[in-house]
Amino acid sequence: MKIKYTIFLLFWIILLPNCYAQEKEVQVELGPTNISLGRAFTITVTIENYEERPTVIFPELKGFQKRDKSVSQVTKTNGGISTFTQIIVQNYFALAEGKFSVPESVIKIDKAEYRTQAATVLVGQVSTNSDPNALPDLTVVEVDETVNELADVKEDAFLALTTSKKKVYVRQGFTLKLSFYVADNNTVGMEFYELDAQLQAILKKITPAQCWEENFDMKEVLQLPATINGRRFTEYRIFQATFFPLSVRKIVLPAVGLAMKLYRIGDNTKAAERKTFYTKVLSVAVDLLPAHPERDQVSVGAFELNEKMDKKNITTGQSARLDFKISGNGNVATLTMPEIPNNLFFDVYPPEVQQTIRRGNNQVSGDKMYSYYIVPKQNGVYPLGDYFKWIYFDPVRNRYDTLRSALKLGVGGENIEEQNIEGQDVGSIYANIEKLDSSKQDVNIQEMIKQVANVLLVAMLIGMIFIFVKR
């Protein structure tokens, strides 16, 4: 009997810790199956309730070239509690027009396997229509200087560490890429040699200090077509990350080497020799922002504002919700809104925050939405731009700019006087309660059920320990 109770007790001890963690939910979705030759067919993996960046290996598809993928993390914060969603989109480009049968395939996510659905993809002529899945189309796009760095290349195979910008402002991002290039007419076969170990040693040398890093998390070597000086190459991209300097200090990255196996094409024995390829020394200049009272705090990048309000006309004591969404290219993770204090006209409650960071298309972009609840105390018409605004520096236009709310809130009803609650009738606290906005649900039912289940499991465990001791 004691053996049975011991086994049962061990079962609950093993099970209990798993009950406290939110179970991650995985969804796999195929993109549109009727596409043009210049548009990507996509497979999207969405992982909810998962904070860590997962390792996702997508399958190879016959008739398609697997290229870059977009990695996004959506963070929602409400009442100090954050939930995380990971979204990984793999792009596949058809090699020709036609009808392609995409079979059921396996996607590896960390140590688990998930299956995609089978599909038939129709690839037609090149379309001039814009891709609805593209990153935000801002009015100004920063120039990528990577192509210029490779302009004088003459070798058939070489290792290159490149940067998207040679000069940036403090907190302005630049993207580093480490790639091995092989000319299409190259006559020597090449293979990577102990790549993981070599890459770890290389990253210790080329990761700049005092920078915020947004890593593209490349778990596979990305194979891309490239044209340099009219010659066709295949780029094997090994590493990519965007860095945002946090101090005004020149960044100098040393030359690094990568050992490769070389062998004669057609030699089945592949009697290989090793050759080490080296990058050039790379530097990025970092400048101080122009003089401004807030130059030590502002974000740097290209941003735009999208906003909406659930009600534009209310009475005093009621609440209106304002969604203030900042989108663009820059370090979205460190973007912050200034605190908006209460005043004689409004009470503004701390916002809910939703953040999305996208790493793809050779850049870091995203958006951050602040959802405010505003309770007016005085009637009138109020331009919200007087209260809700955000200053940033635009490095392309080389100037500071302000995203300012363009909405107005109309308020009717009697003015609410600021009074000391001491000495008042307690019932006055509930005055006009029928006018308050109750559309927002503060109670998370799913979370409550999980908490109740956890309490029951603890109680059962304590009961089993008690029975075991009594026996």
Phi, psi and omega in degrees: 000319179297325179296319179297316180294324179296316179297317181296320180295316179297325178301314181287328178296322179287322185285324190301314182300328181290340182284340183276338181268136176294131180288131180286144179246128184246131175233138177240127185225136176272146178279187179305140183258001175242099190228167174268167183297331182269004183247148185276140164273135189238150167239125184246130175248124178244124181239112180266154179060044182216114185274323184287153176283119184280159170267114183239121178248115181269155182282162169276141180242127181296132181090357181232153172253123179281119181246217186290163176231153179258131180243123181234145173235123179255124180240125176246127181238125180217120180063031179083357180255127183249141172238148187235141175227129178257133179232118181240123181243117177264131181262133175237129180248127180294144180276345180199167174286157177143193181248123185239132175267116179261110184285169173300130185232168181251130173249128179264121178241109189055244182256004181256161179239139179229149184252143174268164174278155173284152182205161172245122184252125177260122182247118183250202181292160181298131180260144177270355180288147180288153179280121181293345179267005182290161178291162182309133180268092181277161186292333180233130180246131180287147183278133175270121185267008184301317183301320181296329181292334183259010187296331185259016182287135179235346182287158176279337179213136182200158176255133184226132169252116186237157177232145180287341180215140177267345181214129181223164169274159174302136182073007172268137186277147168224146185254127175261138175228134174248118185222151172249126184252136177229127179293145181295334179264016179295140184256003181247130176284145182221145177222149175287147184234115179045055188297317183301313181294317179296319183296319179300320178292323180293317184297329178297333183268328188257358177279113185290145179280161177054044177226145170278128184251132169243098185277138180279359175051060179278108180269348178230158172284124183270125183257120185226145174284146180214149176236123181231121181054037179081354179262144181268130180234164167248123178267126174255095185279126186257324185212145176205134178201152175253135182240142178241105181299136180257357178216159181273090180208131181299135181259121179240122181249127185286166173291139179232155183242150177229122179277134178236154172269130179243139179208163180283131178295131182096352178275108183294333181284339181050049175293099191260151169247162182253139177222138180258127177257143185239148173273172173267159174297137185234140179224150177228122178278141181238122182254154174283146177292154177300161183301134179191145181303334184242026185293341179276352183244335190289152172280158181237129179159194177247117187228159175217163185248134169234129183219156175204158181224136184289333178220136178253351177221118180220178176251162180303139181093340175276168180243148173233142181258128177246123174260113182251100189250121179257123182234151175155196180255122182159187182277082183296329184300327183260004181292131180224144174269143175294150179294137180253104185284155173291153179215193182292340186259329186222153159248124180245121183273150180307137189280155162282145184235131174235126186235134175233124178245128180245131175242107182179169180055035177063024179206166174251126180218182178158196178208159179222122183246127176253121181254111183257146169252121185249128177241107181282150180243348180232141178281160182141188177244125188239119171289117184289344177297342177288342185243320187253104181207156185216127183260138176214171178248128178264109185286340179282313177279349177059049181203160173278148180218163182230128171269118187233137179300136178257006183273157174235144179245120176268129185236127175245186179091179182280147178293143177261118182280145174282114182229154175282130185289339181295130179091351179278160173293128182303330182296339182293340178298329184264010179295140179061024182296333180291346181268349184289151181281116180251015182288338181273124181267115182273342184266124177269102185298317181298318179294323179296319179297319179296319180295318178298318179298321179297318179297317179297320179295320177297317179298319178296320179296316178298320178298319179293321177297318180298314179297319181297317181294319181296324180292000000 
